[in-house]
């Protein structure tokens, strides 16, 4: 268990640890299609965050990285085949963080929020565009700032 999450229930801890996966899938599924390039890039980004993140959220990425492929596979299996239902499921799960943020140390909650937004941007930029221009689709753009989350 991550020491930053010790005051949370097991269910709340699970929500926090799965949040990067849900963000990844939200952006990857935003155009109603799951793009394997975005998933692969997200895995790389999460792995990179295990040693480049210079705050307490690094521990979350280290723990997630241990079983990342199976965690993403399990999350993909739980998603509906209907695009709109997938997005609703992912948004609803991410919204659960709004009740958890106040229970976390304020600094950690802010770091987590900012890290998830950074992850969303990185996943959105992972594919598409012409020479890096217009990489982020309109569908991705609407979720890019994770509007379902309240800034802690």
C-alpha positions as CSV (number, residue, x, y, z in Angstrom):
1,X,0.0,0.0,0.0
2,X,1.2,3.5,-0.8
3,X,1.7,5.5,2.3
4,X,0.0,8.5,0.7
5,X,-3.2,6.4,0.5
6,X,-3.1,4.9,4.0
7,X,-6.2,6.9,5.2
8,X,-8.4,5.7,2.4
9,X,-10.6,2.6,2.2
10,X,-9.5,-0.3,-0.1
11,X,-12.1,0.8,-2.6
12,X,-10.8,4.4,-2.6
13,X,-7.2,3.2,-2.9
14,X,-8.3,1.2,-5.9
15,X,-9.9,4.2,-7.5
16,X,-6.7,6.2,-7.1
17,X,-4.4,3.5,-8.4
18,X,-6.6,2.8,-11.4
19,X,-7.1,6.5,-12.3
20,X,-4.1,6.7,-14.7
21,X,-5.5,3.7,-16.6
22,X,-8.9,5.3,-16.8
23,X,-7.4,8.5,-18.1
24,X,-5.5,6.6,-20.7
25,X,-8.6,4.7,-21.9
26,X,-10.8,7.9,-21.8
27,X,-8.5,9.7,-24.2
28,X,-7.9,6.5,-26.3
29,X,-11.6,5.8,-26.5
30,X,-12.8,9.4,-27.0
31,X,-13.3,9.0,-30.7
32,X,-15.2,5.8,-30.1
33,X,-12.3,3.7,-31.2
34,X,-9.5,2.2,-29.1
35,X,-6.2,3.1,-30.7
36,X,-3.4,0.6,-29.8
37,X,-0.8,3.3,-30.5
38,X,-2.3,5.5,-27.7
39,X,-2.4,2.5,-25.3
40,X,1.2,1.6,-26.1
41,X,2.3,5.3,-25.7
42,X,0.5,5.5,-22.4
43,X,2.3,2.4,-21.1
44,X,5.6,4.1,-22.0
45,X,4.6,7.3,-20.3
46,X,3.6,5.5,-17.1
47,X,6.9,3.7,-17.2
48,X,8.8,6.9,-17.7
49,X,6.9,8.6,-14.8
50,X,8.2,5.9,-12.5
51,X,11.6,7.5,-12.6
52,X,11.1,11.1,-13.9
53,X,8.2,12.3,-11.7
54,X,9.8,14.3,-8.9
55,X,7.0,14.2,-6.4
56,X,5.1,11.7,-4.3
57,X,2.9,10.6,-7.2
58,X,6.0,8.7,-8.5
59,X,5.2,5.9,-6.1
60,X,1.8,5.5,-7.6
61,X,3.3,5.1,-11.1
62,X,6.0,2.6,-9.7
63,X,3.3,0.4,-8.2
64,X,1.1,0.6,-11.3
65,X,4.0,-0.2,-13.6
66,X,4.5,-3.6,-11.9
67,X,1.3,-5.0,-13.4
68,X,0.5,-2.4,-16.1
69,X,-0.3,-4.8,-19.0
70,X,-2.7,-6.9,-17.0
71,X,-4.3,-3.8,-15.4
72,X,-5.0,-2.3,-18.8
73,X,-6.2,-5.6,-20.2
74,X,-8.6,-6.0,-17.3
75,X,-9.8,-2.5,-17.7
76,X,-10.4,-3.0,-21.5
77,X,-12.4,-6.2,-20.8
78,X,-14.7,-4.3,-18.4
79,X,-15.5,-1.7,-21.1
80,X,-18.6,-1.8,-23.1
81,X,-18.4,-2.3,-26.9
82,X,-20.6,0.8,-27.3
83,X,-18.5,3.9,-27.5
84,X,-20.8,6.2,-25.5
85,X,-21.2,3.7,-22.8
86,X,-17.4,3.3,-22.5
87,X,-16.9,7.0,-22.1
88,X,-19.7,7.3,-19.5
89,X,-18.2,4.4,-17.5
90,X,-14.7,6.0,-17.6
91,X,-16.0,9.5,-16.7
92,X,-18.0,8.1,-13.8
93,X,-15.0,6.2,-12.4
94,X,-12.8,9.3,-12.7
95,X,-15.5,11.5,-11.0
96,X,-15.1,9.3,-7.9
97,X,-11.8,11.0,-7.4
98,X,-13.6,14.2,-6.5
99,X,-14.7,12.7,-3.2
100,X,-11.3,11.3,-2.5
101,X,-9.2,14.4,-3.2
102,X,-10.2,16.1,0.1
103,X,-9.2,12.9,2.0
104,X,-5.6,13.1,0.7
105,X,-2.9,15.4,1.7
106,X,-3.5,18.6,-0.2
107,X,-0.1,18.6,-1.9
108,X,-0.5,15.0,-3.0
109,X,-4.0,15.6,-4.3
110,X,-2.8,18.5,-6.3
111,X,0.2,16.5,-7.6
112,X,-2.1,13.6,-8.6
113,X,-4.6,15.9,-10.4
114,X,-1.8,17.6,-12.4
115,X,-0.2,14.3,-13.2
116,X,-3.4,12.9,-14.6
117,X,-3.9,16.0,-16.8
118,X,-0.4,15.7,-18.0
119,X,-0.9,12.0,-18.8
120,X,-4.1,12.9,-20.7
121,X,-2.2,15.4,-22.9
122,X,0.6,12.9,-23.5
123,X,-1.8,10.2,-24.6
124,X,-3.7,12.5,-26.9
125,X,-0.5,13.6,-28.6
126,X,0.6,10.1,-29.2
127,X,-1.0,9.6,-32.6
128,X,-2.5,11.5,-35.5
129,X,-1.7,14.7,-37.1
130,X,0.6,15.7,-40.0
131,X,4.2,16.4,-38.9
132,X,2.9,17.0,-35.4
133,X,0.2,19.5,-36.5
134,X,-3.4,18.9,-35.3
135,X,-2.4,15.8,-33.3
136,X,-5.2,16.1,-30.9
137,X,-8.6,15.3,-32.3
138,X,-11.8,17.3,-31.4
139,X,-13.1,14.3,-29.4
140,X,-9.9,14.1,-27.4
141,X,-9.9,17.9,-26.9
142,X,-13.1,17.8,-25.0
143,X,-11.6,15.4,-22.4
144,X,-8.1,16.7,-22.4
145,X,-8.4,18.8,-19.3
146,X,-10.4,16.1,-17.5
147,X,-13.5,18.3,-16.9
148,X,-15.1,15.7,-14.7
149,X,-12.4,16.3,-12.1
150,X,-12.6,19.2,-9.6
151,X,-9.2,20.8,-9.0
152,X,-8.2,20.0,-5.4
